[in-house]
């Protein structure tokens, strides 16, 4: 069963709009949260442009040993 540790909402230009930490384990300070959001947005945008397939939506899932980082895009 997967748990949600944090929620980041990033706008179209990569700015962090909302951040919520749902657990006390591994809590980050505000600057680290801004860095993670900016890095994830940049990786997602660059992967869209570098993909060899047309219509690629970029990185949707990054799997690590201790966490998974998902990217969900809304139309608005």
C-alpha positions in Angstrom: 0.0 0.0 0.0 1.4 3.4 -1.1 1.4 6.4 1.2 1.5 10.0 0.2 4.3 11.8 1.9 4.2 15.2 0.2 2.1 17.1 -2.4 3.6 19.7 -4.7 1.5 21.9 -7.0 3.7 23.6 -9.6 2.5 26.1 -12.2 3.2 26.1 -15.9 6.4 28.2 -15.5 7.8 26.0 -12.7 6.9 28.0 -9.7 5.8 26.3 -6.5 2.1 27.2 -5.8 1.3 24.8 -3.0 3.3 22.4 -0.8 1.9 20.1 1.9 3.9 17.6 3.9 1.7 14.7 5.2 4.3 13.1 7.5 6.8 14.1 10.0 9.4 11.6 8.7 12.0 13.3 6.5 10.4 16.8 6.7 12.2 19.3 4.4 12.5 23.1 5.0 11.0 25.6 2.6 14.1 26.1 0.5 14.5 22.4 -0.1 10.9 22.1 -1.1 11.4 24.9 -3.6 14.5 23.2 -5.0 12.7 19.8 -5.4 9.8 21.4 -7.2 12.0 23.4 -9.5 14.2 20.4 -10.3 11.2 18.1 -10.9 9.6 20.6 -13.3 12.8 21.2 -15.2 13.4 17.4 -15.6 9.9 17.0 -16.8 10.1 19.8 -19.3 13.4 18.8 -20.7 12.3 15.1 -21.1 9.4 16.3 -23.2 11.7 18.1 -25.6 14.4 15.4 -25.8 12.1 12.5 -26.3 12.6 10.7 -29.6 8.8 9.9 -29.8 6.4 12.6 -30.9 3.7 13.6 -28.5 5.7 12.5 -25.4 4.3 14.0 -22.2 7.6 13.8 -20.3 8.6 12.0 -17.2 5.5 10.6 -15.4 7.2 8.4 -12.8 10.5 8.4 -11.0 11.1 5.3 -8.9 13.7 5.2 -6.2 14.4 2.7 -3.4 12.5 4.6 -0.7 9.9 6.6 -2.7 8.1 7.2 -6.0 7.8 10.6 -7.5 4.7 10.9 -9.8 3.8 13.7 -12.2 0.1 14.4 -12.8 -0.9 17.2 -15.3 -4.3 18.8 -15.4 -5.7 20.6 -18.4 -6.3 23.8 -16.4 
